[in-house]
């Protein structure tokens, strides 16, 4: 019943997908969702064609992209490959997006049922965790490496079983090791977060063990066996993937985001307690450049109701070790989630800048926070129901200890009290999330050229596609993914696509990026033409495509078509052809052009001829640039 309820709620969240066209409609074929569409498409394509699912030169050609060094959610892409083969990557990503909250909630339900006798208490815990602001906001941008939060509760369940259970420790250790492997292949950041949280959990349990030495000695052997098995399984199965991620082809060296100190991206105490209003400015930004097309909410809202339930529950049942443990884990995780600061000292500053840890976004400790609070909620709801039941009479027997039958209404009182406590915690969060349920979706429609002409390109074609995916607008990755990779593409999204990693072609990549999208205006700079020619030659580009058909969403368009036409024409020394709604330059590698190219001022003058945006105007722009020689 709980599984069906969670799945039903997940279908409500994604109703605009499943009530329309789930094979061609999703959160968006733009922004980060475009990158994750690509990550769903590549493993299926690679497995079907005998290629390497861990690495691809179809993006960021010729160096390629290392999927294990990126947030590729590889486990999901591989498991759902049959869906991709039959229905395409949009469908497989939609399946993952829909199952993510349902299965995350079910995993928490399974964990909570270890400690509570009343199923509705565990169900409430599943709702808080699986449908938390963190999960739903993450899924709005297809961040399944965070929103697929299925593994953490199961890891905790395995640890609890090793500590206090009766199942064979070898079997539990095997399950724990396999769960850690799965989490590595879904998202390594969450695995690191679990490792950090686990270290603090060990400290808390060790402090408890100092006062209960006999209990520790009794369980030490089974814990040791289980941990040894889990460690062995994890090392054996992850030694090669770990090497591949850290030192394999196209691996990432240094900070994942070279120009961003992600350690500063922490939570705020205010946003935990009070709802952060929808950011109209950021919503307008994502509508222009790509991203979730609905209202942008905060993923860290907990609410005063949940805090009240936790504080009162801990006060009333202060002898309950579960409440103390998960309350302590909540406090530690909140402190770590605040991140680093340039003005005051915060705990995360001890980790910020350390290898591996330097790439963790501290706000993502919210995974541990919501997990811990969900357990607290389950325990408090369950204990409330039990305590009220003792006051009004036996919950199950129907008569009091004095032989007086409890009224029908009285038998409902304990359950209603428990539900009321759950409502205090959950209703404010539900109200906060209501503007984004159901999720806003958009059809994924590549420009016509990519569905009609690109599939017939010669083998081993390498395209420079505008807008280039490393310069804010990322839609080109979705176009390549849904058409099943008929060409290789220079540039890419994610950390592997940042221009700081383009090596000798960096100056050209930066010039191309400015020609694709800019917030500050576009004008040719001295050296741009020569640097871009060098980059195109180094990448082995054979063609350039610039979609310009009527009706393209803003997030599929360059900043200025006239400037991009003028720029590429100046670089290649010849005019484009108009083909299926796009401007196309073919045979790039066969006709290298020498010389410094036209001056910035003259290119700017030619660009002004395309102000009305018509096809004739673009032809005038190109002809003007050609005339410059």
N, C-alpha and C positions, 0 to 999 in steps of 0.2 A: 504493500500500500504506500509506504513512504517513497519507494523508488518511483512509483507511478505518479505520485503527487509532485515530486521534484521534477520529473520529466515534463509533466503537464505545465508546471510553472515556467520551465525553460522554454517550452514551445510558445508560451505567452510572451516571454521576453523577445523571442525571435519570430514573432507572428508574421511580421512583414516579409520575412524570408519564405516561410513555409506556406503562406497563403498566396504567394505570387509565383516566382520562378526560382526555386532554390538552386538551379544549375547556372543561373546567370545574375542573381541578385544576392548581394551580401552587404556588410557594413559599408564598404566602398571599394572600388578598384583603384584607390588613390592612397596617398599617404603611406603610413606603415602597413596598412592592410595590403597594399600592392606588393610590398616586400614579402609578406607572409603568404600571399597567394603564390608567389614564386617558389617559396620554400615548400609549399605543398605540392607544387607541380613537378619540381625537379626530381625528387626521389622516384616518383612513379615513372617519369620519362626515362630516367637512368636505368631502372630495373627492367623496363620493357625493351631497352635498346642495348643492354649489356654494358652500360657505362658505370662510372663510379658515383654512387649516390652521396659520397662524402665530399666530393669536389667537383666543380664545374667551371669550364671556361665559357659557358654560354653567357655569363654576366661578368663584368669587369675583365673582358677579354684584353690581352691574352693571358694575363696572370691568373685570372679566375678567382673563385670564391671558395673558401674552406667552410663547409656548412657546420662543422663541429666547433669552429672558432667564432661562429655567429649565433644569433638567437634563432636557430633554424627549426626548433621543435621537431627534430628529425624523427623521433619515435612516432609522432602522430602522422607525419607524412608517409612513413613506411607502412604503418598499420592500415592507413586509409588509402593506400595505393590502389587497391581494387575499385574503390569508389571513384578515384580520379580517372582510372582507365575507362570506366563506363560512362561517368557523368561529368568529368572534368574537375579541375582544382577548386572552382567556386563551390561546387557541391560538397567536396570533401572538407573544405574549410568550414562550411556551414554545419556539417555534421559535428565537427570538433567544437565549434562555438556553441552549439546547442547542448552537447553532452557535457561540456566543461562545468557549468554550474550544477547540473543535476548530479553528476558523478562526484563532484567535490562535496556537495551536500550529503550524498549517500555515504561517502567515506567518513565524514564527520559523524553522521548518525551511527555508523558501525562503531566508531571509537566511543562515542558517548554511551552507547548501550552497555559497554563494559562496566560502567559506573552508576548507571541509573536504572531503576526498575520500571519506570513509567515511559512508554514509548513516545508520547507527545513531548516530553522534556528533551529527549534525544532529537526529535523532529525539529524542535525550535533551534537547537544547536546547529543542525544541518542548514536551516534557513539562514541563520546569522553568518555562517562561514561560507557556504556555497553561493549564496546570493548577496554577499557583502558588497559594499561600494567598491572595495578593491577588485573583486572578481569582475563585476559588471563593467566598471570603468575600463579595466584592462581589456576585456573582450570587445569593447566598443571600437578599439583600434586593432583588434585581432592579436593582442599580446598574450597569446596562449602560453608562452613560457612562464607567465605569471598567473594568468587566469585559469589555467588547467591545474588547479590546486588539489588534485586527487591524492597525490602521494604523501604529503606531510602527515595527515591524520593516521594513515596506515602505518607510517614509520613509528609514530608515537604508540600505536596499538601494539606493534611488535616489541617495542622497548618495555611497555607495561607487562606484556606477556612474559618476557624474559625475567623481569623483576618479581612478578607476583603470580604468574600463571602456572599451569601444570602441563602444558603441551611440551613435547620433546624440544629441547633447546636447539638441536641441530636443524629441525624443520623450521623453527622460528627464525633462526639465524640465516638460513637459506632464503626465506621470504624477505627478510630485512635487506640482505645483500642485493637481491633482485630488484627490490623497490628503489634502492639507491642508484642502481644502474639505470633504471627507467627514468628516474628524475634527472640524471646526468644527460640523458638523451632528449629530455623535454626542455630542460633549462638548467644550466650549470649554476646560475646565480642563486636560484632557490636552494640548490644543493649546498652551496656555501653558507647561505643563511641558516639552513638547518644544522650545519656543522657548528657554526658559531653559537646558535641557540643551544645545541646539544652540549657544548662545553660548559655553558652556564648551568644547564640542567644537572650536569655531573657535579658541579660545585655545590649546588643546592642539596642534591641527594647525599653528597659526602658529609655535609654539615648535619643532615638528619641522621646519617649512619653513625656519627660520633656518639649520638645519644641512644642508639639502638643497635649495639654491636652484635648481639645475638642474631637479630633478623638479617643483618648484613652477611654474617658468616654463613647462615643457612642458605642464602641465595647466591653466594659468590660464585660457586662452581658453575651453576647453570647459566649465569650471566656471562661468565668467562667463556664457556663453550659457545654460546650463541654469538657473542661478539667476535670470537675467533672465526667462526664459520662465515659470518657476515663480512668480515674484513677480507677473508680469503676469496670469497665469491666476487666481492667488489673489485679487488685488485686484479684478479685473473681476467675479469670481463672488461675492465676499464683501462688496463695498462696501455693497450694499443689506441683506443679512442682518445685517451688523455694525451698520449704522445702526438697523435694526429692533430689535436686541437692546439697544442702548445708549440709544436715544432714541425708539423706536416706542411705540405704545399699550401702556399697563400695564408700561412698562419699570421696572426697579428702580434706585432712586437710593441712593447710599451703600453701606454694607456690606450684603452679601446677607443675612447673619444679624445684625441690629442689636445684639443682646444677647450675641453670642458672638464672642470673638476667636479665629477659627479658626487663626490663626498659632501658637497654643499647642498645637494638636493634632498633635504630632509623634510620631515613632517613639522607641524607646529601644534602646540598644545591647544591653541584656540580652535583649530580646525577639527580636532578630535571631538570637541564638546559642542560646538555650534556649527550649523550647516554653512558651508562656503557657498555663497550665491553663484549662480551661473555667470561665467565670464563672457559678456557680450563681445568684447574685443577679441578674445581668443576664438570664440565661435566664428566670428567673421573671418579671422585668419585661416582657420581650417577649411572654411567654405571656399576660400580662394586658392589655397595651395594644396589642399588635401588633408584628410584626416576624418575623424568621425563627423558626420554632417548634422548631428543633433546637438542638443545643449551639452556643454562641457561641464561635468561635475567633478567633485573631489573624490578620490578613492580612499580617503582616510577618516571619513565621518563615522564616529562611534555613537555619539549622542549622550546627553545627560542621563537618559533613561537607563541605558546599559551600564553606565558608571554607577548609577544609584543602586541598581540590582546587585552589582558586584560588591560595592562597599557594604550595603546592608547585609547581604548574604554572608560576607566574611565576618561581620560583626556578630551576627546571630549564631552562626555555626563555626565559631572560631577554632573549634577543635578538629574540624574537617581538614585533613592533610591535603586532600585534592585541591580545595579552595586556596590554601596557602601556597601550594606549589605553583599552580597555574596563575594565581595572583602575582606571585613573584616573577614568573616568566613574562607576564604582561608588563610589569613595571620595568624590568630589564630591557625588554624589546622596545618599549616606548622611548626609553632613554637613548638606546642605540639608533632608533629611527629618526631622531632629531638631526642626525648627521653632524658634520663639522661646521664650524663657524669662524669667521674672521674677527669677531668682536668678543666672544665669550668662549670659555673652555667647555667643550662637550665631550662625552665619553668616546664618540666615534673618532675623535682626533687621534686616539691611540692607534687606530687601524688605518686611517686615511693615508694614502701614499705607499702603503706596503704592497709588495707583489701580490697579485690576484685580488687582494682586498680593495685595492685602489679603484677597481672597476665595479664594485658593488654600489648600487644606489641605495642609501640608507633607508629611504622611505619604504622600501620593499620589505623591511622587517614587519610591515603590516601583515604579511602572511602569518607570522608567528603570533602577532597580537590578536588577530581575529580567531585563530585556532584556540589560543588560550582563553579568550573571552567566551568562545562558544562552549568550551568545557565548563567554565564557571557558570554560564547561563543554564546549562543542562542540570548541573548539580543543585543550583539554587531553586530552580523550578521543581525538581523532583523532591527536594527536602521540604519545600513549601507545601506541596501536596500532601506529603506524609505527615508533617506537623499538624496541618489543619485537620487531616483525617483522624488523628488521635484525639483531637478536641471534640469533634462532632460524633465520633463513634468509629468502630472498625470499618475500614474502607470496603472490604470485600464481604464481611460476614452478614451485614444487614441488621445486626442487633448490637446494642451496647453491652458493655461488661455487666451491667445490672439487669440485663434481660429486656431492656426497653428497646423496641424496634426504632431504628433511625428512619426519619421520614424520607420520602422519595427525594424531596428537595435537598435534604441534608446530605444524601449520598452524592449529590452533584457538587456540593460545596468545595471539597478538596480539589477536585479537578478544575473547577472554575477559578479557584485561587491560584493554582499553578499556571493556568492559561493567562490570568491577569498579569502575573509577574512576567511571563514571556511577552505579553503585549506591551508592557512598559518598556522593555528593551527593544522590541522589534518594530513597533509602529512608527516611532520617529524616523528610523532608517528607511522604512518602506515609503513614508511620505517624502523623504528627501529624494529617493530614487525614482519616484513616480513620473517625473517629466521625461525620463528616458526609457520608459517601458510602455509599449514595446519599442525596441531599438529602431532608430531611423536607419533605413537601408537605401542603397542606390544600385541600379543596374550596372553591371560591368560590361561596357560596350567599347571595345577597341575602335579607334578610327578606321574607316572603311579600307584604307590602304593596307592595314595590317591583317585584315581578314581576307582580302581578295588578291592582293599583289604579293605580299611578303611570303605566303606559303609556296609561291612558285619561283622564288629567288634561286639562283644557282647554289649548289652545295658549297658550304664553307663561306658563305657571305658574312661579312662583319659590318654591322651598321653603327653609325652614330645617330642616335634617335633623340630628337627634341620633343619635349623638354628632357634634358639629361637627368637621370634619376638621382645623381649625387648632389644636385643643386635644388633642394627644397621640394620640388614637385617630382613625385616618384612613380607616376602612373605607367611609365614605359615598361616597368617590370611586370605589371599585370597584363599588358598587351602581349608581351612575349610569352608569358606563362599560359594564357588561355588559348593561344594559337599553337601551343606545343613546340615551341623553340625552333622555328624554321630558320633562324639566323642567330649568330652570336652578336652580343651587344657590348660596346665599350662603356665603361662606367657602370656603377651599380649603387644599390642602397646599402644601408647598414654600416657598421664600422669599417668593413673592408672597402667601402666605396669612397671614403673621404679623400679629398684631393691631396692631403698631406702624405698619402701613401702611394701616389702615382709616380714617384721617382723622377726619372729624366723628363717625363711628359708633364710635369706639374704645371709649368707656366702655361702650356697649351690647354690643359684641363681647366685651369682657372679662367682663361679667356673664354673657353666654350661655356663654362658655367655662367659667366656674366652675360653671355649672349642668350642664354636660356632663360634665366630669371634673375631679377635684381630688385631690391627695394629702393635703391638710390639712383636709378636712372642708368641708361646704357649708352656708352660711347666707346668707340675703339681706342685702345691705348697703344702707344708706340711699342712695337715688338710683338703685339698680339697675333698678327697674321703669320709671321715666321714661326713663332712658338706653336701655333695651332697646326701648321703644316708638319712640323717635326713630330707633334703628338700623333697626328693621323697616320703618318708613316710608321711610327713606332708601334702603334696598335694594329696595323695592318687593315685599316678601314677600307672597305670596298664601296660603301654607299652611305648617303646621308638622307634622313627622312624627317620632314617637318610637317606634322598634320595641321591643316588649316581649313577643315570643313565646317560648314555652318552647324550650329547647335552643340559644339563641343562644350562640356562643362568648363568652368574657369580652372579647375584643378587639372585639366588635360592640356592647357595652353601655355605657350611661352609668354613672357611679359610683352614683347613687341614682335609680331611677325615681320614687319618691315625691317627692323634692325637685324633679326636673325637671318633673313634672306640676304641682306646686304653683307653681313659678316661672312656667311658661308661662301657667298659668291666671290668675295674678295680673297678668301683663303684658297679656293679651288680654281679661280680664274675663269669660271664659266657659269652660265645661268642655269637655274634648275628647270625641270619640266614639271608641269602640272599633271598629277596622276592620282585618280581616285580620291580627290579631296586633300592631297598632300603635295608639298613641294619636295621634289626628289632630285638628288644629284647622284648619278650612277657612275661606275667605272672610276672611282676615286683613285685607287692604287695604280691604275694604268697611265695616269696623266699627271705626274708631279709638276708643280709650278715653282719656278724660281723667282728670286727678287724680293724686295721688302714689302711689296703690296702697296695699295693706295694709302694716302694719309688719313689720319683720324677725321680731320675736318671735312675732307671730300666724301668720306663714307657717311658722315653725319648728314651732309647735304643730300646725298642720294636717298638716305633713309627717310627724309622728310617728304619725298615724293610718294610715299606709300601711306600717307595719313588717312585716306578714306578706306583702307583695308580691302579693296576689291582685288580681284584677280589681275585686272589690267594694271592696277597700281603696283602690285608686286612685280609684274613684268617690267614696269618702268624702273623700279628700284634696281632690279638685276641688270637691266640694260645700262643704266647710269654707272653702276660699278664696273661693268665690263669696259665701258668707254674710258674709264680712268687708266686702263692699261696695267 
